[in-house]
Amino acid sequence: MPRTVDRQLDLRGRVAVAPLALVQGVSRCLAAGRVLVVRCDRTATCRDVRGWAARAGFEVVAREGGAGDYRLYLRRPPAAIDSRTRGA
């Protein structure tokens, strides 16, 4: 587990596209190199978040828990491109 967690997001009880929309929204506010911990209760949600992280360039630095209580630690890479400044 990373020593520092900068933001936390609890997705337990959320289904369908809501979890990914929330992760995307919170990740936009995360500075480069910072860690977001995502807590979820469904394996499908964890799988979706890991897939999104890979596509978005985030590093999954740790996974913890099991049996309906999972935690994913996602680090925003230093070279992450902020979509708000793309093309500026």
N, C-alpha and C positions, 0 to 999 in steps of 0.2 A: 504494500500500500504506500502511496506517495506520502511524504511527511506533511505536505501542505495541500489542503483542499480549498480552492478559492470560491467555488459555487457548488450548491447542491440542488438537485432536482428530484423530486419524489413523483414517480409515475405509477405507483401502485394503484390498481383499480382502473387505470386508463386503458382503453382499447381502441382499435382501428387506427386511424391516421393521427389522432390527437397526440400520442407520445412523441412521434417524430417531429411534428410541428412545434411542440414545446421545446424539444432538444435544439432544434434549429434556431428558435428564437433566443433562447438563453445563450447558445454558443456565439451568437453575433456580438454579445456584450463582453465576451471573454477575451482578455488580452493574450497575445502570443506567449506561449510557455506556461500558461495557467492551467489548472486542473479543475475539471467539472466532474463531480460524482453523480451518477444517475442511479437511482434506486428503483427497481421494478420487481413485479411479482409474477410475470409471465415469461416463459422461455422464448416465446415468439417475439415479445417486445425487446428482450435482450438481444436476440439475433438481429432484429431490425436496426437497433441502435448501433450494434457493432458494424453492420453493413454500411449504415449511413456514415459512421466515423471513418471507415476506410475510404469511402468515396469523397468525403470532405477533407481528407488529409489529417484527421485527428489520430493520435496514437492511443490505443487502449493499453494503458500502463499497468492495470491490475484488474482482476475480476475476483470478487469475493461472494460468499454466501451460497445459497442453494435452497431447494425445497420451498420455493415461493418467496424468497427474500434475497434478491440478487443486487449486487452493487458493481457498477462499471466505472472505472476511473479513466477519464478521457483527457488527454493533454492536447491543447491547441499548439500546433507546431510554430516555431519562430517565423517560418516563411509563409504562414497562412495568408492567403489573399483575402482581404476584406471586400466582400461584394459591393459595399457602399462606396469604395474608392476605386473599384475596377474601371479602367478607361479614363481615369482623371489625369 
